[in-house]
């Protein structure tokens, strides 16, 4: 069928990760296959329009690949979203962003999964790796205990912090800081001026094992958690999810996409994403 | 009257700050007088028992001074709490903690004020300076905008970050991380091995002006904010305040005080504090 063809074509472009280094591509493929293997039977094909699944500007200087697979009706998974962005910079270098995130629906109030690598030069990388909570952790201390303390999530943040080139990264958006969990990994990695070899070593030896462990915690303890939610709990989670998703479009994608792809294409892509972000 | 005598005696001991450096004492006195001048007519005398207002262990190695002034019934102020702790360490050095915090009651949902200096050696200091929110910032983006974005609170965190010796401090308590605002200042300052001169310079030149500005924002935009709260809002704020205060006793004071003062005295002091921490 043509939906399946569109899915396959978009997917093969997405899985190419054509502009990033070998270790960077490997970590993406590894996380995607781990997540999809576990939720194989839950995930529907990507049905985004072809020109949203892959878009390249007329000048050819910026392109984006977007792959969204919704969960089926019986799944706790709302959707899984993967993307890469490549943009040639006026300064001669390039910006490469790759991301994988998974959003649960309101049958399960467990945290979501977010992973993003932003490489603005061979020697500069920002890593975001978090299981953002879906309830106010102050009012629900049991939720904090179950998903963050008992899972020992913070040990992985601590392990990464020990790498010499790793520094905390504080985003300028107070909203993004607010949405993050207390064990969120937001780091900036700056290596010495080689061709990127040291950065690829850090990706392979430090970021890859830590990301796999955090994804493992998410799969075992969050996505597969048996949570019994009453109607009131579901309404609360739906409301909070809705605010976060709207704001994410507004402050994150909504400001970067127009700059990268021009207002018209950005608008088309954002409208397509919003369909999934609506709770 | 004897209540006033007790207040005066405890207060004069509290205001001595006998174990900290001149600049460290100055910053405490300055913040206390700024806060009290503004709320002069609102604050009642400290009515803690004398042996809670000042307590020294039998061995004389640890002592604490505690000064709590409740707000009167017409005030938005629930209470103002100041304290200092001095403990001689087995290693030969000493630990000095000084703090000032102000808690609003549920007639006003604006953030509280928290300031703490923890000096574990002449060359090592931890600073906590924050206006912790009293609502879930995800569900109330207007609250985030009003108290954190519009007040440009983050500029003060950024200014301090620029000082060479200042590093982010990540507390091991996930609960304390959760309670903090997105503009919270949690920093560790480590200076070179002088007698503490450089640290005192940082306290005078960097920490003092920044703390005064943050307290100024709190006084102008939080403590004096005109907030119209319905019964539902008040109940929500009371509930959230209650959780935070209980947990603060449990994870912060409740673990450090018994170590410093022994279980019996710690228990007596904590029970006295709990009367004010009950919402």
Interface residues (C-beta under 8 A of the other chain):
Chain A: X136 X137 X138 X139 X141 X144 X148 X149 X154 X168 X170 X174 X175 X177 X178 X179 X182 X183 X239 X240 X243 X244 X247
Chain B: X136 X137 X138 X139 X141 X144 X148 X149 X154 X168 X170 X174 X175 X177 X178 X179 X182 X183 X239 X240 X243 X244 X247
